[in-house]
Amino acid sequence: MDGIERRSFLKKAAAAGGAVAAAGLAGAEQGKPAPGIKLLSTEAAPKAIGPYAQGVEAGGFVFASGQVPIDPAKGELVTSSFDAAVERVLDNLEAVLKAAGLGFSDVVKTTVFLTKADDFAPMNAIYGKRMGDHKPARSTVIVAALPRNAPLEMDMIAKTRG
């Protein structure tokens, strides 16, 4: 949307009673989150390696961005074992959830990305241990590759307690 189209849209939105929508678009274009959206950040999880937040709180949910097994203290991929990589991913996600005052018991949906189908059983065992009796919905997808050649990535959606 070029400058002329943007101004035209904002004028039409405001004229149609869409002042909130117009203000939201204007804020988003300035790189600010829209009202009601809180960006989450913690030193206990790796810094985002792109133009995204570690997590976002909005609409009564926390959306934790995908985590690969990067050790936040070293900034390096955990490569000692697949099990250690899974634990690191879950530690990173737990840190993002804690930044919002939540834990794994608040998770409603998890998505797991694996580069090898053979890694499903060990991932599932560790995931099950860490989740305990809580059983959120989950999808697991086998993919060709992940950032930094990681063997897995996981994201989570959690319900806020408010």
SULNOR-V48434 format. One record per residue. N is the residue number from 1. PHI is phi in radians with two decimals (999 if undefined). Layout:
BEGIN
n=(N:N)
phi=(PHI:PHI)
END
This chain:
BEGIN
n=(1:2:3:4:5:6:7:8:9:10:11:12:13:14:15:16:17:18:19:20:21:22:23:24:25:26:27:28:29:30:31:32:33:34:35:36:37:38:39:40:41:42:43:44:45:46:47:48:49:50:51:52:53:54:55:56:57:58:59:60:61:62:63:64:65:66:67:68:69:70:71:72:73:74:75:76:77:78:79:80:81:82:83:84:85:86:87:88:89:90:91:92:93:94:95:96:97:98:99:100:101:102:103:104:105:106:107:108:109:110:111:112:113:114:115:116:117:118:119:120:121:122:123:124:125:126:127:128:129:130:131:132:133:134:135:136:137:138:139:140:141:142:143:144:145:146:147:148:149:150:151:152:153:154:155:156:157:158:159:160:161:162)
phi=(999:-1.43:-1.02:-1.16:-1.08:-1.10:-1.09:-1.10:-1.07:-1.07:-1.10:-1.14:-1.12:-1.15:-1.12:-1.53:1.46:-1.72:-1.04:-1.15:-1.10:-1.11:-1.15:-1.09:-1.14:-1.07:-1.13:-1.14:-1.23:-1.57:1.45:-1.80:-1.16:-1.14:-0.96:1.53:-1.99:-2.04:-1.48:-1.81:-2.62:-2.57:-1.30:-1.39:-2.24:-1.05:-1.10:-1.03:-1.73:-2.87:-1.43:-2.64:-1.66:-1.09:-2.84:-2.37:-1.85:-2.81:1.00:1.47:-2.30:-2.01:-1.90:-1.53:-1.08:-0.98:-2.05:-1.78:-1.36:-1.70:-1.35:-1.12:-1.26:-1.81:1.25:-2.04:-1.22:-1.33:-2.17:-1.12:-2.88:-1.13:-1.02:-1.12:-1.14:-1.08:-1.02:-1.14:-1.05:-1.18:-1.07:-1.10:-1.15:-1.07:-1.13:-1.15:-1.08:-1.09:-1.08:-1.79:1.35:-2.11:-2.52:-1.05:-1.18:-1.65:-1.25:-1.91:-2.69:-2.21:-2.12:-2.03:-2.04:-2.09:-1.57:-2.37:-1.06:-1.10:-1.46:-1.06:-1.06:-1.14:-1.09:-1.08:-1.13:-1.20:-1.00:-1.06:-1.11:-1.25:-1.41:1.12:-1.35:-1.34:-2.25:-1.22:-1.09:-2.67:-2.13:-2.23:-2.18:-1.63:-2.14:-1.29:-2.81:-2.32:-0.94:1.02:1.01:-1.18:-1.39:-2.73:-2.51:-2.46:-2.23:-2.49:-2.12:-2.20:-1.57:-1.25:-1.62:-1.39)
END
